[in-house]
Amino acid sequence: MANQDFSTLAIRAGYDPSKHFYSVNPPIYQTAGFDLVDIDRTRRLWTGTEGGGIYTRVGNPTGGVLEDRFTQLEGGKAAVAVSSGMAAISYTLLALGENGGNIVSSSSLYGAAQLALGSFYKNFGIETRFVKNRDDVAEYESLIDENTRAIYLESISNPNIELYDIDAIAKVAHKYGIPVVVDNTVATPYLYKPFEHGADITVYSATKEINGHGNTIAGIVVEKGDFHYDEKRFEHFYRKEWKMRDLQDNPRSPIEFIPGAPLIATLKIFFTEFFGGALGSFESFLTLQGLATLPLRLDRKLETTKKLIEYLENNPHVEWVRHPYAKGSRYRELADRDFPKGPGALFSFGFGGDREKLGKFIKSLNNVSYHVNIGDVRTLITNSQENTHSELPGDIQELAGIDKNLLRVSVGLEDADDLIADFEQAFKKAFEE
Ligand SMILES: Cc1ncc(COP(=O)(O)O)c(C=O)c1O
């Protein structure tokens, strides 16, 4: 099945109706616990020798379908579905960085991730080294040392829509035995497959384009499965754990528990168990339902994105537009190389008026919701500096390049001409004397 097209896998991969009463839709297993049947089966379940539900805090079969589907969509080894994109990011970086590691990271990230890396993870002994010139592969290399546990970046950065040469960055990372973690939320695996560009781990906010309807919060982590974790740098992936014991009660390490995917083993066995963030069954179902139409939605949104950008570029009240489709974008070449279907349906523009006019403009929009989310059926707009990135202290905000007049647009499925007409009347109202 793995060789099939994305659109087929997004609907069918990872699900066998014959194992679920021939239900055409993956059922919502709305239960806290599962019948263990007998003590021998219990032992098999707890040792991972037999698959099956135990307790929904540590996994649920509806989420299991999502995990298998995503593993196949990405061409990875294993995945875990968690309760939000931030859980996916934090679990991954805390697990890799355990006990004094550092992360070399792009400095243009979604606000909460940027603050978690720049400040909160320090409380757990994990330091972040932000790369300032994010296009400069040599700067990533210069920040690596013997405690570096990951290079972290977004394949399409939010909200400045930067793209990076991940192939080149991964080459450098691998020279030092360091995995590359890519937040592929904005691109989705439909537009960009990080594993085909050297990445080793992907993290997602499935809340966004993957679900696509703005009705659930969800996260996914996928591990490719062929990264060699050095025994010294990643000592903890070689530590024998009773909780990972086999059927004969021999403790096993994460690297033995899921060969090739010790990160997913760690997240499944320790993080969801102790931090309690496995994705619920209803949220898993909604994510699966959204995923089925992802290619159709993105194809249409990419067309609308082009039209909106063209309209805004010719508007006298717009100072600039950031997206690889924008005129003169320095990311156009990379987009053509790495994003043949298109570089995403998220862009930002510089509003050419003061705060009062900006407020009037947002308030006058009827078909565009003022909203912090992205990747919805609805078109959404936000002034990132006062919303998604408002929690960042000034110096981190400056590093991330969040301008005061930046308006981020997440393109939805409304008619493009209706959206343009709506922008036009809102500009008129904002600038009328
Ligand atoms: C690029 C990116 N990654 C991660 C997140 C966090 O996702 P969640 O809100 O599902 O925790 C977001 C949320 O806006 C995001 O835009």
The ligand as an SDF file (V2000), in Angstrom:
LIG
                    3D

 16 16  0  0  0  0  0  0  0  0999 V2000
    3.5260   25.7610   12.9560 C   0  0  0  0  0  0  0  0  0  0  0  0
    2.8090   25.3880   14.2110 C   0  0  0  0  0  0  0  0  0  0  0  0
    3.2810   24.3830   14.9700 N   0  0  0  0  0  0  0  0  0  0  0  0
    2.6770   24.0290   16.1260 C   0  0  0  0  0  0  0  0  0  0  0  0
    1.5480   24.6870   16.5830 C   0  0  0  0  0  0  0  0  0  0  0  0
    0.9220   24.2570   17.8810 C   0  0  0  0  0  0  0  0  0  0  0  0
   -0.1940   23.4870   17.6220 O   0  0  0  0  0  0  0  0  0  0  0  0
   -1.4050   23.2300   18.6520 P   0  0  0  0  0  0  0  0  0  0  0  0
   -2.1570   24.5100   18.7500 O   0  0  0  0  0  0  0  0  0  0  0  0
   -2.1630   22.1090   18.0240 O   0  0  0  0  0  0  0  0  0  0  0  0
   -0.7850   22.8530   19.9540 O   0  0  0  0  0  0  0  0  0  0  0  0
    1.0120   25.7120   15.8190 C   0  0  0  0  0  0  0  0  0  0  0  0
   -0.2010   26.4200   16.3050 C   0  0  0  0  0  0  0  0  0  0  0  0
   -0.5890   27.4530   15.8330 O   0  0  0  0  0  0  0  0  0  0  0  0
    1.6450   26.0830   14.6050 C   0  0  0  0  0  0  0  0  0  0  0  0
    1.1720   27.0740   13.8440 O   0  0  0  0  0  0  0  0  0  0  0  0
  1  2  1  0
  2  3  1  0
  2 15  2  0
  3  4  2  0
  4  5  1  0
  5  6  1  0
  5 12  2  0
  6  7  1  0
  7  8  1  0
  8  9  2  0
  8 10  1  0
  8 11  1  0
 12 13  1  0
 12 15  1  0
 13 14  2  0
 15 16  1  0
M  END
$$$$
